[in-house]
Amino acid sequence: MFPLSRFRSFIELNKLFKPTDKVLLAVSAGKDSVLMAHLFNEAKFIFGIAHCNFKLRGDESDADEEFTRKLAEQVKAEFYTTTFDTKAFAKNNKISIQMAARQLRYDWFEKIRQAHEYDYIALAQHQNDTIETVLLNLVRGTGIAGLHGILPKRGTLIRPLLFIGRDEINMIISENNLAYREDSSNTSVKYARNKIRLEVVPKLKELNPYLEETFENNSRRFKDLEDFLNLQVQTLKKELFQVSPSGEIRIQLEQLKALSPLALLLYELFKPYNFTETVLTDLVKSWNGQSGKVFKSNTHNLFLDRNILILSEIARTETTEILIDKTEKTLTFENLHLQFKELNAAGFKMLKDKETAFFDESMLQFPLKLRHWKTGDYFYPFGMQGKKKLSDFFTGLKTPVTEKHKVPILENGNGDVLWVVGFRSDDRYKITPLTKKIIIFEKQKK
């Protein structure tokens, strides 16, 4: 028998999905995901099955794929599969095999979900996975968020098996004589999670036979505590963080010093800006006498200016660029989408629009270039006299420092700035009565 009543109750209690929703099941061929597929089938939910072949175990990986294909046929579900060169991806991106497999599968699941209009992606993690996750987090170091382990729902990802533990899954698989595939790598203790599952959890269960239920209750309490803390932190942030006209955030130092518990609240306030506990500890040690010191994360700076902390985004240092050939008609540069076309000048009337730039075609030298602003850039602003540095141009517009580094620059093949995209084009390349052909660049929403 299947625990359908508990299955449905868990889905309803956690509002995972509605009976009319389409759910894409991530099925590996192991016991957990096989049971999930059968539960969805018995409950008569609308679902499809997706399987990733990571090519890490040779013939075993191919056999898993074939097994899952037949399972999909058995439960009359749509089947989607793909193959990855996981080792090559890991090497090229300088990450572990495990991290590579995780990134590849989640990205692919989301593509399938969108392409075939599924509402959610279901993962077959269960109570023991939560135990292993929490223990791993504790060993490596964690905040409150790491104590609640795996959540039943996060965005479009749902985990409908978190109501059940591994022992019960094994029993249900056996009682119902369900076929499955065993991953041989699950028995290797070279992976940290396997070591915890095979060596640590059995010892803990000797102390508490109801370990799964205990962790489930603890996870719920820690999640409630995290939600409460987040509400308090957001209230504090509204009181303490004052946004200046330049876009910087200014915080009165004395107000920060008065926080209690100080270390916890500092970490939670500055966590969204990627500051580590070590950096924040250095800040506390310095804020009584080292004005002018800068504390850095990988995305932001904290500048200690006497009685004020100034939080700002780190300016872009590298220049991303793309070349534009004359044969292209559309292009994308980060969040910018441009279209351009060539027209005869006869009878053409130019519109005043910051989102569009018009140039004399004969003066352009292809390939053009799209890049970010850099120190030393200058141009001759359309309709104005003389040369102007872009830094002075942005200052005149009161553009925040953090924003001017994001402004795309269209550059001619000779190095001249043609257009400060979305602001102003260069007067030297404007349309004149002698212009025969016009090139139009139009900024569009991506």
Secondary structure as the mmCIF struct_conf table of DSSP 4:
data_model
#
loop_
_struct_conf.conf_type_id
_struct_conf.id
_struct_conf.beg_label_comp_id
_struct_conf.beg_label_asym_id
_struct_conf.beg_label_seq_id
_struct_conf.end_label_comp_id
_struct_conf.end_label_asym_id
_struct_conf.end_label_seq_id
HELX_RH_AL_P HELX_RH_AL_P1 LEU A 4 LEU A 13
TURN_TY1_P TURN_TY1_P1 ASN A 14 LYS A 15
TURN_TY1_P TURN_TY1_P2 PRO A 19 THR A 20
BEND BEND1 ASP A 21 ASP A 21
STRN STRN1 LYS A 22 ALA A 26
BEND BEND2 ALA A 29 GLY A 30
HELX_RH_AL_P HELX_RH_AL_P2 LYS A 31 GLU A 42
TURN_TY1_P TURN_TY1_P3 ALA A 43 LYS A 44
STRN STRN2 ILE A 46 ASN A 53
BEND BEND3 LEU A 56 ARG A 57
TURN_TY1_P TURN_TY1_P4 GLY A 58 GLY A 58
HELX_RH_AL_P HELX_RH_AL_P3 ASP A 59 GLN A 74
TURN_TY1_P TURN_TY1_P5 VAL A 75 LYS A 76
STRN STRN3 GLU A 78 THR A 83
HELX_RH_AL_P HELX_RH_AL_P4 THR A 86 ASN A 93
TURN_TY1_P TURN_TY1_P6 LYS A 94 LYS A 94
HELX_RH_AL_P HELX_RH_AL_P5 ILE A 97 ALA A 115
TURN_TY1_P TURN_TY1_P7 HIS A 116 GLU A 117
BEND BEND4 ASP A 119 ASP A 119
STRN STRN4 TYR A 120 ALA A 122
STRN STRN5 HIS A 126 HIS A 126
HELX_RH_AL_P HELX_RH_AL_P6 GLN A 127 ARG A 140
HELX_RH_3T_P HELX_RH_3T_P1 ILE A 144 LEU A 147
BEND BEND5 HIS A 148 HIS A 148
BEND BEND6 ILE A 150 ILE A 150
BEND BEND7 PRO A 152 PRO A 152
STRN STRN6 LYS A 153 ARG A 154
TURN_TY1_P TURN_TY1_P8 GLY A 155 THR A 156
STRN STRN7 LEU A 157 ILE A 158
TURN_TY1_P TURN_TY1_P9 PRO A 160 PRO A 160
STRN STRN8 LEU A 161 LEU A 161
TURN_TY1_P TURN_TY1_P10 LEU A 162 PHE A 163
BEND BEND8 ILE A 164 ILE A 164
HELX_RH_AL_P HELX_RH_AL_P7 ARG A 166 GLU A 175
TURN_TY1_P TURN_TY1_P11 ASN A 176 ASN A 177
HELX_RH_3T_P HELX_RH_3T_P2 SER A 184 THR A 187
TURN_TY1_P TURN_TY1_P12 VAL A 189 LYS A 190
BEND BEND9 TYR A 191 TYR A 191
HELX_RH_AL_P HELX_RH_AL_P8 ALA A 192 LYS A 195
HELX_RH_PI_P HELX_RH_PI_P1 ILE A 196 VAL A 200
HELX_RH_AL_P HELX_RH_AL_P9 VAL A 201 LEU A 207
TURN_TY1_P TURN_TY1_P13 PRO A 209 TYR A 210
HELX_RH_AL_P HELX_RH_AL_P10 LEU A 211 LEU A 240
STRN STRN9 GLN A 242 VAL A 243
TURN_TY1_P TURN_TY1_P14 PRO A 245 SER A 246
BEND BEND10 GLY A 247 GLY A 247
STRN STRN10 ILE A 249 GLN A 252
HELX_RH_AL_P HELX_RH_AL_P11 LEU A 253 LYS A 257
TURN_TY1_P TURN_TY1_P15 ALA A 258 ALA A 258
BEND BEND11 SER A 260 PRO A 261
HELX_RH_AL_P HELX_RH_AL_P12 LEU A 262 PHE A 270
HELX_RH_3T_P HELX_RH_3T_P3 LYS A 271 TYR A 273
TURN_TY1_P TURN_TY1_P16 ASN A 274 ASN A 274
HELX_RH_AL_P HELX_RH_AL_P13 GLU A 277 SER A 286
TURN_TY1_P TURN_TY1_P17 TRP A 287 GLY A 289
TURN_TY1_P TURN_TY1_P18 SER A 291 GLY A 292
STRN STRN11 VAL A 294 LYS A 296
BEND BEND12 ASN A 298 THR A 299
STRN STRN12 HIS A 300 ASP A 305
TURN_TY1_P TURN_TY1_P19 ARG A 306 ASN A 307
STRN STRN13 ILE A 308 GLU A 313
HELX_LH_PP_P HELX_LH_PP_P1 ILE A 314 ARG A 316
BEND BEND13 GLU A 318 GLU A 318
STRN STRN14 GLU A 321 ILE A 324
TURN_TY1_P TURN_TY1_P20 LYS A 326 THR A 327
STRN STRN15 THR A 330 PHE A 333
TURN_TY1_P TURN_TY1_P21 GLU A 334 ASN A 335
STRN STRN16 LEU A 336 ASN A 344
TURN_TY1_P TURN_TY1_P22 ALA A 346 GLY A 347
TURN_TY1_P TURN_TY1_P23 LYS A 354 GLU A 355
STRN STRN17 THR A 356 ASP A 360
HELX_RH_3T_P HELX_RH_3T_P4 GLU A 361 MET A 363
BEND BEND14 PHE A 366 PRO A 367
STRN STRN18 LEU A 368 HIS A 372
TURN_TY1_P TURN_TY1_P24 THR A 375 GLY A 376
STRN STRN19 TYR A 378 PHE A 379
STRN STRN20 PRO A 381 PRO A 381
TURN_TY1_P TURN_TY1_P25 PHE A 382 GLY A 383
BEND BEND15 MET A 384 MET A 384
BEND BEND16 GLY A 386 GLY A 386
STRN STRN21 LYS A 388 LYS A 389
HELX_RH_AL_P HELX_RH_AL_P14 LEU A 390 GLY A 396
TURN_TY1_P TURN_TY1_P26 LEU A 397 LYS A 398
HELX_RH_AL_P HELX_RH_AL_P15 VAL A 401 LYS A 404
TURN_TY1_P TURN_TY1_P27 HIS A 405 LYS A 406
STRN STRN22 PRO A 408 GLU A 411
TURN_TY1_P TURN_TY1_P28 GLY A 413 ASN A 414
BEND BEND17 GLY A 415 GLY A 415
STRN STRN23 VAL A 417 VAL A 420
TURN_TY1_P TURN_TY1_P29 VAL A 421 PHE A 423
STRN STRN24 ARG A 424 SER A 425
STRN STRN25 ASP A 426 ASP A 426
HELX_RH_3T_P HELX_RH_3T_P5 ASP A 427 TYR A 429
TURN_TY1_P TURN_TY1_P30 PRO A 433 LEU A 434
STRN STRN26 LYS A 437 GLN A 444
#
